[in-house]
Structure formats: structure tokens, C-alpha cells
Amino acid sequence: MKPMAAVVVDFDKIAAALGAGDHERTLTRAERWLLRQVPARATRALDVGCGDGLLTRALAARGISTLGIDASPGMIGLARRRARNNPRIEYRVADIMTDPLPEGPFDVVVSVSAVHHIALDEVLPRLIAAVAPGGTLLIQDVTTRNGLRGLPLNALAWCARRLRAAPAKAVTVLYEAHGADEQYLNERDVEVIYRRLLPGSRVELHLEWRYTIVWELPGATGDASASSRG
């Protein structure tokens, strides 16, 4: 794992490159799947590692008051500009591991492409602490698919990614430089590790090298099964 200070430097550069163009990325298929897991009754959300704020804005579009936090000042600046003063959105520069937890709890806590920067056994308790009784924790992150058995799916994933609009070359180069020395969980380890660290969670593996974890905190009555899906 890179030191968080180095991660912030990388993402400040990426934010500057993203902000230099007019193009805004769209939600990926995996992100759209994640949004379908948000409880219909949710009214307040926390987006941890919100980046340019795309997911935060998608939650706000559902009528959910959403706080997005990110350790990168550049990303928060870009997210604020793109939010266009939406009254349902607030952004803050904050590190989930070192700054006080935002005032909660929240009906849904979301984190996309952020937890691989932190030791899971350290970040999960912080995320769980922000979830309201009966609320939902959604984690989506990068995974790898190794070996000969993964080749067909990797080929399909590569084709699917090529069909999507590519970001500007400068953005791609910066993302590649950031990820050059990163390591990710492989698909086999995702279920094993989260079964140990987050009992009762369910795992969804996505084509384009992503996994999603869905976990519900029991409500005051100990029954989280009554929550409906969006």
C-alpha cells in the first residue's frame, strides 16, 4: 500500500487532469448494480473516498442527502464544482482513518475504489461505525482474475471496457502511474476475507474486475430483513 500522502498527491493530479476537460465519466455497470442495492427508504448517505463525486450526485438524484468525503483536496474541489450547489450534497476533505467520523449515523455508507488503499481490518470498523441500525454498507473495489480459468472472462471484460468512452489520455496515464505498484485481492480471496472480517455480508463479482460487498447492520429490533431494495 502507498502512504496516504502519496495517494493524495496522485489523486490531486488526476483531479486536475479531469477538470481540464469538459468530459464527465458515466457510471459503470458495476456502479449501477451497487446503486440498486441502496435501500429505498434511505434518506441520508455517506460516500467515503468520493473522488469526483459522481456516485454522490447519483445518490442525491434519488432524493438522498449525501455527504462525500475524500482525502484529496483536488478531488473535493472538482466534486464541488460538478455538484453545482445541489442542496442535497455536501463535500468535505477528510481521511476516514485519521479524521473524526462525520456526524452520523447514515442509512447507507458507500465506498468505491477506496478500501484497497487501507488495511481492511482497520478501515471496516470505521465504516461500520458510521452505519445506522438497520442501515446498509456497500463496498466496491478492484479485484484480479488470475490463471487460465480467468482468461475468457478477462477477454470479455477487456472488450466491455473498450466499448465505453475512454477518458482523456492524460487521465489514463495518471491512473496507470498511480496503480502501477498496487496489489488487489483476487476473486477467490474476496469471499474468504470478507466472510471473516464482515460476517453475514454477501459478495457480487463483476465482469470488469470489481467486487461489491453488501452488508446490513441489524436494526433496533435485530431484524434488518424488512428493508426494501431500490
Secondary structure, 3 states (H helix, E strand, C coil): CCCHHHHHHHHHHHHHHHHCCCCCCCCCHHHHHHHCCCECCCCEEEEECCCCCHHHHHHHCCCCEEEEEECCHHHHHHHHHHHCCCCCEEEEECCCCCCCCCCCCEEEEEEECCHHHCCHHHHHHHHHHCEEEEEEEEEEEEEECCCHHHHHHHHHHHHHHHHCCCCCHHHHHHHHHHHCCCCCEEHHHHHHHHHHHCCCCEEEEECCCEEEEEEECCCCCCCCCCCCEC
